[in-house]
Structures are given as C-alpha cells and as structure tokens.
C-alpha cells in the first residue's frame, strides 16, 4: 500500500528551499525530484479512481435491490419540477413515479473503535 503521508512529506521538502537535505528521497543529481513527480502522479490517479462519481442511468443501473444514492426529479402539484437526492433502490424510485437521473454507490461505513 502506498504511504501517502511519506509522499506528502517528500513533496513539502521538495517545495522548500534546501529542503532536499531533510528528504528521505534525496539522491545526488536531483533525480529524486523526477521520481517524486512520477510517484505523486501515480498517487493522484489512484486516489481519483476511488472518488465516487455520479453514474447516469442511461450508462448503467445498480444491481437489483442495491440501495444507492439516487439523484432524481419529480413534478409537484403546481407543475414545478423538483430535484432531490435520497437513499433508495432503483425499483423504489420507479415505483414512486420519479424520474431517476443518476446514482452512485454508498461509501464504505466508518470504522468503529472497539472498546
């Protein structure tokens, strides 16, 4: 697993004048900056892949009975269109007559400290 804290520390050292002397990555010839940039770019791509994004329903639907975060619209009595976000299954949204626009999976639950 990537050590993000160590990577950030190296980036801060690299950005600081004469910070190389404090950096664990320092090598003669300053090739460490090249390696640091590549490792940083890899880390950013890795983290971006973990960020949940809205999935448009025309692209793909969630699994049947999977509770997800849904973005939908509905028409009120006055004829006004409302847009909302909720937790539901696609079947629940269709049953209520809402127009499902997009969805995203639920994030992992927080880790609980055991007493």
For each residue, the residues with C-beta under 8 A, 3 or more apart:
1:
2: 7 42 43 46
3: 6 7
4: 7 8 43
5: 8 9
6: 3 9 10 24
7: 2 3 4 10 11 36 39 40 43
8: 4 5 11 12
9: 5 6 12 13 23 24
10: 6 7 13 14 23 24 25 32 36
11: 7 8 14 15 36 40
12: 8 9 15 16 19
13: 9 10 16 19 20 22 23 25
14: 10 11 19 20 23 32 33 36
15: 11 12 19
16: 12 13 19 22
17:
18: 21
19: 12 13 14 15 16 22 23
20: 13 14 23 26 30 32
21: 18 26
22: 13 16 19
23: 9 10 13 14 19 20 26 32
24: 6 9 10
25: 10 13 32 35 36
26: 20 21 23 32
27: 30 31 32
28:
29:
30: 20 27 33 34
31: 27 34 35
32: 10 14 20 23 25 26 27 35 36
33: 14 30 36 37
34: 30 31 37 38
35: 25 31 32 38 39
36: 7 10 11 14 25 32 33 39 40
37: 33 34 40 41
38: 34 35 41 42
39: 7 35 36 42 43
40: 7 11 36 37 43 44
41: 37 38 44 45
42: 2 38 39 45 46
43: 2 4 7 39 40 46 47
44: 40 41 47 48
45: 41 42 48 49
46: 2 42 43 49 50
47: 43 44 50 51
48: 44 45 51
49: 45 46
50: 46 47
51: 47 48
52: 104 105 107
53: 104
54: 71 102 103 104
55: 59 60 62 102 103 104
56: 59 101 102
57: 60 61 90 100 101 102 103
58:
59: 55 56
60: 55 57
61: 57 90 103
62: 55 66 68 89 90 103 105
63: 66
64: 89 90 91
65: 89 91
66: 62 63 89 105
67: 87 88 89 106
68: 62 87 88 89 90 103 104 105 106
69: 85 86 87 103 104 105 106
70: 85 86 87 88 90 93 100 102 103
71: 54 83 84 85 100 101 102 103
72: 83 84 85 86 93 98 99 100 101
73: 81 82 83 84 98 99 101
74: 81 82 84 96 97 98 99
75: 79 80 81 82
76: 79 80 81 82
77:
78:
79: 75 76
80: 75 76
81: 73 74 75 76
82: 73 74 75 76
83: 71 72 73 101
84: 71 72 73 74
85: 69 70 71 72
86: 69 70 72
87: 67 68 69 70 106
88: 67 68 70 92 93
89: 62 64 65 66 67 68 92 93
90: 57 61 62 64 68 70 93 94 100 103
91: 64 65 94 95
92: 88 89 95 96
93: 70 72 88 89 90 96 98 100
94: 90 91 97 98 100
95: 91 92
96: 74 92 93
97: 74 94
98: 72 73 74 93 94
99: 72 73 74
100: 57 70 71 72 90 93 94 103
101: 56 57 71 72 73 83
102: 54 55 56 57 70 71
103: 54 55 57 61 62 68 69 70 71 90 100
104: 52 53 54 55 68 69
105: 52 62 66 68 69
106: 67 68 69 87
107: 52
108:
109:
110:
111:
112:
113:
114:
115:
